[in-house]
Amino acid sequence: MDGRGWKPEYGISPEGLEMLGYVEALPRDVRRELAEAIATLCRREGYLSLHDDVNDRMPSPAPAEETALAKVIPLFRRSQRG
């Protein structure tokens, strides 16, 4: 933690931390309205948030890749699993 409640490994920039200080000072309903407006703008421009699942944005594999299974040698039979 950096003393302000944020972990540096989360990748929040100094500018982001500065903005959060102002946003947190706003009333709850104004924060919600602002967050919705920012989310709409960012999604329209193709930006992801820290909360978005990147897998949702990745293209689906081609049908041939989807059905091709790897050939593996099973190490255990079902009855041996423990």
N, C-alpha and C positions, 0 to 999 in steps of 0.2 A: 504494500500500500504506500501511497505517496503522501500520507498525512491528510489527504482530503477525501479519502474513502474510495479512491480509484486505483486499480491495479495497473501499472504501466504496461504489462504484457497484453492488456486488452486493446492497445493501440489507439487510445484516445489522445488526440493532439493537444498541445497547449491551448490552441484556439478553441478547440471543442470544450475543454475544461472552463475556459473563460466564458463561453456562451452559456454553458450549463449553470454557472453561477447566477447569471441574469434570469435565465428561464425559471430556475427554481424559486426565484423571488416573486414570480407572477402567481396570481390566483389559479387554483386547480382548473377551472373551466377554461381559462385563457390558455394555460399550458396545453390542455387537450386539443383545443382548436388550432393552436400553433403547430402541434405535433402532426395533426391530420393534414394541415396545409403543406407542411414540409414533406411528409410522406408522399402525398400526391405529386408534388413537384419532382421529387427524386425518382419515383417510379416511372413517371412520364419520361424523364431524361435517361432512364436505364441504370440509375445508381442503386446499390444495395445498402442496407443498413447492417449494423452489427447483429441484428436479430433475424435477418433473412437466412433461410436455408439455401446455401449455394447449390445444392443438388437439385432444387426446384428450377433453377435457371439453366442447368446444363442440358444440352440436347439429348434426346433419347437415342440409345444405340440403334443401329440399323437392324431390321428384322432378322437378318442372317446371323448377326453377332449375338442377338438376344437368345436364339434357340441353340446355338452351338455350345455344348457342354464340354468341360474339360474331362479328359480321361485320367482317372485317378485310381490308385490301388488302395482299397480300404484296409486300414490297419486292424480294425476290430469288427467283429460281427455284432449285430444289434444286441444279441444276448450277452455279450461280454462287456458291454459298457456298464460303468458302474455307478 
